[in-house]
Amino acid sequence: MNSVGKNSQLDWLNFALDVLVSKGPEQLKIIPLCELKGVTKGSFYHHFKNRAAFIDSLMEHWYNTMTIAFIEQANSQVDALQRLLALDKVIASSNIEAENHIRAWALKEPSIARHLEKIDSQRQTYLAQCYIELGLEPRHAKDVALMAYSSFLGMQRIHPAPSKEEILRVSAMALKTFIPNLDI
């Protein structure tokens, strides 16, 4: 990734996520983005070959910041239970507003849906691995991961959004339900 200057590739990607949240995916085209950013198309093309390459870079950036970075933070914990609790805290403390917008965008844009397949698979696999370490059979761990992940996505759709405390309490309650011998 390029440096973090005003018109660096990273700046473009962060700007695009802000635009996605505030104005929608229809503004994530070259001319509207350049107009909103107050730059020429040359600034865009300096970092991205075309719109498709830009969208791929945007989704890769989102994946790295909202999946890989979260997992890395959780992995700072030694045991699986602590990793799951740390992951819940990281997620609950982060601005994940772009998640809903990207998922809505995926309904109309097949390339976004393909990126989400990779991201959703990675996230569920991580959860399942933690559940296996906590003693669940692999098939059961995979099912619990699907339910936990679906719950995470569903909580984002509720209005008003649950508080950080509610998210953490519900996540711990669900974990205790599926693995009753845990000391949470």
C-alpha positions in Angstrom: 0.0 0.0 0.0 1.2 3.5 -0.7 1.9 6.1 1.9 -0.9 7.8 3.8 -0.7 11.2 2.2 -3.7 13.2 1.1 -3.9 11.5 -2.3 -2.2 8.2 -1.5 -3.8 4.9 -2.4 -4.7 4.4 1.2 -6.3 7.9 1.4 -8.3 7.0 -1.7 -9.6 3.8 -0.2 -10.5 5.3 3.1 -12.2 8.2 1.3 -14.2 5.7 -0.9 -15.4 3.9 2.2 -16.6 7.2 3.7 -18.3 8.0 0.4 -20.0 4.6 0.3 -21.4 5.1 3.8 -22.5 8.7 3.2 -23.6 8.8 -0.5 -23.9 5.1 -1.6 -22.2 2.9 -4.1 -23.4 4.8 -7.1 -20.9 7.5 -6.2 -18.0 5.1 -6.3 -17.4 5.8 -10.0 -14.3 7.6 -11.2 -15.8 11.0 -12.1 -18.1 11.4 -9.1 -15.3 10.3 -6.7 -12.8 12.7 -8.3 -15.4 15.5 -8.1 -16.1 14.7 -4.4 -12.4 14.6 -3.6 -11.6 17.7 -5.7 -8.9 16.1 -7.8 -8.4 15.2 -11.4 -8.9 11.7 -12.9 -5.2 11.5 -13.2 -5.0 11.3 -9.4 -7.3 8.3 -9.5 -5.4 6.6 -12.4 -2.1 7.2 -10.6 -3.2 4.5 -8.1 -5.8 2.4 -10.0 -5.7 0.9 -13.5 -9.5 1.2 -13.8 -12.7 1.1 -11.8 -12.6 -2.7 -11.5 -9.1 -2.6 -10.0 -10.2 0.2 -7.7 -13.2 -1.9 -6.5 -10.9 -4.9 -5.9 -8.5 -2.7 -4.0 -11.3 -1.2 -1.9 -12.6 -4.6 -1.0 -9.2 -5.9 -0.2 -8.6 -2.9 2.0 -11.9 -3.4 3.8 -11.0 -7.1 4.2 -7.6 -6.3 5.7 -8.9 -3.7 8.1 -12.2 -5.3 9.2 -11.3 -9.0 9.1 -7.5 -9.6 9.1 -6.7 -6.8 11.5 -9.5 -7.8 13.9 -8.3 -11.4 13.9 -4.7 -10.3 14.5 -5.9 -8.3 17.5 -7.9 -11.3 18.8 -4.9 -13.5 18.3 -2.9 -11.5 20.8 -4.7 -13.7 23.3 -3.4 -17.2 24.1 -6.5 -19.3 24.5 -9.6 -19.6 22.3 -12.0 -18.2 24.9 -9.9 -15.1 25.4 -9.6 -14.7 21.6 -13.3 -14.8 21.1 -13.9 -12.3 23.9 -11.2 -10.1 22.5 -12.7 -10.3 19.0 -16.1 -9.3 20.4 -14.6 -6.3 22.1 -12.7 -5.2 19.0 -15.8 -5.5 16.8 -18.1 -3.8 19.4 -15.6 -0.9 19.7 -15.1 -0.4 16.0 -17.0 1.7 13.5 -18.3 -1.1 11.2 -20.9 1.0 9.5 -19.5 0.2 6.0 -20.4 -3.4 6.6 -24.2 -2.8 6.0 -23.5 -0.7 2.9 -21.1 -3.2 1.4 -23.7 -6.0 2.0 -26.4 -3.9 0.4 -24.1 -3.2 -2.6 -23.4 -6.9 -3.0 -27.1 -7.4 -3.8 -26.6 -5.5 -7.0 -22.9 -6.0 -7.8 -21.7 -9.6 -8.3 -18.0 -8.7 -7.8 -18.8 -7.4 -4.3 -20.7 -10.6 -3.5 -17.6 -12.6 -4.5 -15.5 -10.6 -2.1 -18.0 -11.2 0.7 -17.9 -14.9 0.1 -14.2 -14.9 0.9 -14.6 -12.6 3.9 -17.6 -14.5 5.4 -15.8 -17.8 4.9 -12.7 -16.5 6.6 -14.6 -15.1 9.6 -16.7 -18.2 10.1 -13.6 -20.4 9.8 -11.9 -18.4 12.5 -14.8 -18.7 14.8 -15.1 -22.4 14.2 -11.4 -23.0 14.9 -11.9 -21.2 18.3 -14.9 -23.3 19.1 -13.0 -26.5 18.2 -10.3 -25.4 20.6 -13.0 -25.0 23.3 -14.0 -28.6 22.8 -16.7 -28.7 20.2 -16.8 -31.3 17.5 -15.8 -29.7 14.1 -19.3 -30.0 12.6 -20.9 -28.5 15.7 -18.3 -25.8 15.8 -19.0 -24.9 12.2 -22.8 -24.7 13.0 -22.2 -22.5 16.1 -19.9 -20.3 14.0 -22.6 -19.8 11.5 -25.1 -18.9 14.2 -22.7 -16.6 16.0 -21.8 -14.9 12.7 -25.4 -14.6 11.6 -26.2 -13.0 15.0 -23.4 -10.5 14.5 -24.7 -9.5 11.1 -28.3 -9.4 12.4 -27.4 -7.1 15.3 -26.1 -4.6 12.8 -29.6 -4.4 11.2 -31.5 -3.6 14.4 -32.7 0.0 15.0 -31.7 1.4 17.3 -28.4 -0.4 17.2 -27.5 -2.4 20.4 -25.0 -0.7 22.6 -21.5 -2.1 23.0 -22.4 -3.5 26.4 -25.5 -5.2 25.0 -23.5 -6.7 22.1 -20.9 -8.1 24.5 -23.5 -9.4 27.0 -25.5 -11.2 24.2 -22.3 -12.6 22.6 -21.1 -14.0 26.0 -24.6 -15.4 26.7 -24.7 -17.2 23.3 -21.2 -18.6 23.8 -22.2 -19.9 27.3 -25.3 -21.4 25.8 -23.3 -23.5 23.3 -20.4 -24.3 25.6 -22.0 -24.4 29.1 -18.8 -25.4 30.9 -17.1 -22.1 30.1 -16.3 -19.7 32.9 -17.3 -16.4 31.5 
